[in-house]
Amino acid sequence: MNAIRHVFIRGRVQGVGYRAWAEVAALRLGLEGWARNRHDGSVEAVFAGPEQVVARMIDACRRGPPAARVDAVDAREGNADDLSVRRPGEDFSLLPTI
């Protein structure tokens, strides 16, 4: 069964390559989605794919890249509208900060 999860990651997650790490990790797992920085210093992402694989990605988000310090990960049910924010033709998009 496929799942879509909308994830918010807080801590020292900007300026440490978190979005690029998330893109590489998600694509390596065969997931679709997107990631972007938020003005409050957090990173927001959407991951879509097989339920167990999405769960593995969310677990990986709790660690992130080596320079990150993740304080909290909030994962919620997502939907097709959340996924549609990515750029057309891309499996995973890095989006502008909001």
Steps between C-alpha positions, in 0.01 A plus 500: 500500500629847413519779755552876489645666810543873564802545727633795700857477634626741768844560646821605326375391160575799277847578369607137553392346167182349642283553190764358265549204735122441507483506120783247459364274776144509365603430141729217616195344670286551189276762663340806346445837663664830582684695769533870583630727772257705704562850633468371858821295454331165445491274196171379351478193277252265337588137434288261293541130430454161664394537865802318648747692283345835595527395866872422448550846349328668794724304738804618301374859531544471877876483435541698178841587355810497724499876578131511594357494850141382481289598801158388374332330204125541458355267234137534396280332243546668165292500186530540124472878532809501724693298244387718208712791628812346343621615160345328197713215367709462819477205734637712784521880507695745712262793534553866595483607864162604634 
